[in-house]
Every structure is written in C-alpha cells, then in structure tokens.
Amino acid sequence: MLKDMGNKFEGKTFTLGEQITDEQRAFFNEYGFLHFKNFLSKETVQLFLREAHRIEKEWIDKGIEKMNGTPLKFGKDPAGNTMIQRMCFLSTHSEILHQYLQDPRLKALLTLLEPNNNRIAEVEKDGLVFNHYVNQDNSKFSQMGWHTDSPRDLFLGQKILKMLN
C-alpha cells in the first residue's frame, strides 16, 4: 500500500484510458508516479507469460547468449533447469508483444513526458525487457528490484530525462 506521511496518496490508484486525465497528470507531476489498477487482465498477463516462455525456450534451444549485443542473464528455475532471467528485445521476436506496444493507452502515457520527442523504445537500448526473478540459492538474478536505467544515460554522455518504466 502506498503511504505518504500526510496521507496524500495512500492507496491512490487510477484507471488508464486512451488519454491521461488532468487529475492523473497533476498527480504524476507532484509525486512522480501513477498506479493503474487492472491495467492488464489476468488473461493478457498469462498470454504474455506464455509468449515470453516460448521465446525463452527458442533462445535456449538455439544457444543464444546475447540479443543485439546485450547479454542475456541465465539462471536455474526451482527444478534446476536452465532459464533466462533477463530477456531483452522481446517484442522484436513476438507479434503479440509488438502489437501490445501499439496500444493507445501506452501512447497516452508518453504525453506525461512532454515536451520531449517521446517514443516506446522497442529497438533501442534493451527494447521490451522481461525479468524473471527467482529468489533461491541457484538463481543468478534475485536481488535486483524496480529501478530506472537513468545512470546509463550519464555514462553515454546524455542528459537524464523523465522515464516511464
């Protein structure tokens, strides 16, 4: 549950439509985040998970260790099987995920970053990333939590701009 000492945003959630409302924009500008409840249906989440697992199996079977020069992070699932714990550029290997990135609701989110020239970086940086954290001894990718990649911009000599994750 989200809490602020003054209870300004305790549990505050929104519904995302095809446009950002004035209330959502004001909240984002003041607090730096928006929490959209039921953004995806349970069925859509399951579809995306099946698609990610399909791609993961294909990449493991082909022995792929990097995608567009970016190393994949490998680990073991609870049964000890090899798994990819961080996959990048997923939408370039899935029509389902590519089409999802065309959702007008996602385009609406980009207006929060105006006045910059904003876009969904499907083939830039790491593209659409799928992280699979497994909190167990044989996992190599269990400690990373939510974060932004803003420091990367500094290392590339670029100005840090607002970012949506």
DAHU-V801995 format. One record per residue. N is the residue number from 1. NEAR is the number of other ideal C-beta (glycine too) atoms within 12 Angstrom. Layout:
N:NEAR  N:NEAR
This chain:
1:10  2:19  3:12  4:16  5:8  6:8  7:11  8:14  9:22  10:14  11:13  12:24  13:19  14:29  15:19  16:27  17:17  18:14  19:18  20:29  21:19  22:12  23:16  24:27  25:20  26:17  27:24  28:28  29:18  30:15  31:20  32:18  33:24  34:31  35:21  36:24  37:14  38:15  39:22  40:18  41:11  42:11  43:11  44:18  45:16  46:14  47:20  48:27  49:21  50:18  51:27  52:32  53:23  54:23  55:34  56:32  57:19  58:19  59:29  60:23  61:12  62:15  63:12  64:22  65:16  66:19  67:29  68:21  69:12  70:24  71:18  72:33  73:31  74:26  75:30  76:22  77:23  78:15  79:10  80:13  81:16  82:23  83:32  84:39  85:31  86:31  87:41  88:33  89:30  90:38  91:32  92:23  93:28  94:29  95:16  96:23  97:31  98:22  99:18  100:26  101:27  102:16  103:22  104:18  105:25  106:29  107:22  108:28  109:32  110:24  111:26  112:30  113:24  114:16  115:10  116:16  117:9  118:20  119:19  120:26  121:26  122:25  123:20  124:22  125:24  126:28  127:26  128:34  129:31  130:34  131:27  132:29  133:20  134:27  135:17  136:18  137:11  138:19  139:24  140:24  141:27  142:20  143:15  144:19  145:11  146:9  147:13  148:18  149:24  150:18  151:12  152:18  153:17  154:13  155:10  156:13  157:8  158:16  159:11  160:16  161:20  162:22  163:25  164:27  165:20
